[in-house]
Amino acid sequence: MSFWVYILRCADRSYYTGHTDNLEQRIGQHQQGLCGGYTTLRLPVELVFSQECSTREEALAAEQQIKGWSRKKKEAMMRGDWAEVSRLAKGTQRDGALIHPSTSSGRTGNGQ
């Protein structure tokens, strides 16, 4: 079973970060307003980043890590600009611990 950490861009240009074990289904739920809370009030939403994780714990830890990042740092990660992510980390080790470039691209765009 695969797990995913993902970022949605909402209609108000804000970002929502979450994790799931069924990415396609979860994005559909967000897009239909079935998740309640943050994204329901900011439809439509678009998937702008996803990364596959080996365990639910890894996906949750990545979600929590990303939620603590600035908008600029999230956008650098979504672009794959790891030098900028490192620069924005300001020397804190925990910022680079879980999210890293992957040989198998879990990143997606255009809602795919």
N, C-alpha and C positions, 0 to 999 in steps of 0.2 A: 504494500500500500504506500502511496506517495502522499506527501503533505506539501503544502504550498504557503509561502508568505506572498502577499500581493499588495499593490497600491492602486487605488482608484482615483481618478481625477473627477471631481464633482462639478456640477454646472456652475457653481460659484468660484471655480478654479482652485478650491481647497483640495487637500489630499486626505484620503482615508486609507489606513493600513490595517490589514487583517490577516488571518491565517485560516486554512481549511484543509480538509482531506479530499474535497471534490471541487476543483477550481471552477470548472464550467458551470456546475449547478449553483455554486455560491455567487458567482458573478450575475447569473440570471436572476437569482433571488434579490440581489441588490438592485438590478436594473428594473425589476418589477415593483420595488418598494416593499418587499416582504420582510426585510431585515429589521425594520423599526430603527429608531434612533437617528444617528448622524446622516447617513446617506439618504434616508427616506425624505428628508427635508431639503435635499440638494440634488434631486434628479434633473436630468439624466446623469449617469456616471459612466466612465470609460476606464477599462483596464489599461494601465500604463506601465506596469511592472509586475513580474511574477518570478519567483525563484523556487525551484523544487528543493525540498528538504527531506532528509532520511527519516526523521521522527517527528511526532507531534511536538515534543519538547523543543526540538531545534527550531521548528517553525514558529512556535510561541515566543521563544527567546529572540529570534530574528525580528518578529513583529514588535516586541517591546523595545528592542534596540532602535529600530527605525523610528518608532513613535517619539523617541527622545531626541531625534535629529532635527536640525533646522531645515527649513524649506530648501535652502540652497544646497545643503548636503544631500538631501533626498534627490533633488534634480540632478546633481552630479553623479550619484549612483545610477540613476535611471539612464543617464547618457553613457555610462560605463567609464566615466572620467575618474579613475581610482586615485590619480595624483591629486585631484581637487578634493576628493573625499578625505584623503590623508591630510591635506593642508587644513581643511575645515575641522578636522578632529582635534586640532590644537594640542596634540601630544597625549591625548587620553587613550590608553591602550584598549579599553573596552569597545571603543567605536569601530575598530576594524576586526574584532574577534570572530564574528559570525557571518557577516555578509562579505563576500569576496567574489572575484571573477571566477567563473566556472567554465570548464571545458565543454560542458553541455549547457547550452543556453536555455535557461528557464525564463528569460525575459521575453516578454511579448509586447506587441503594440497593436493599436487599432482594434482592441477588444478581442484579440485572438488568443 
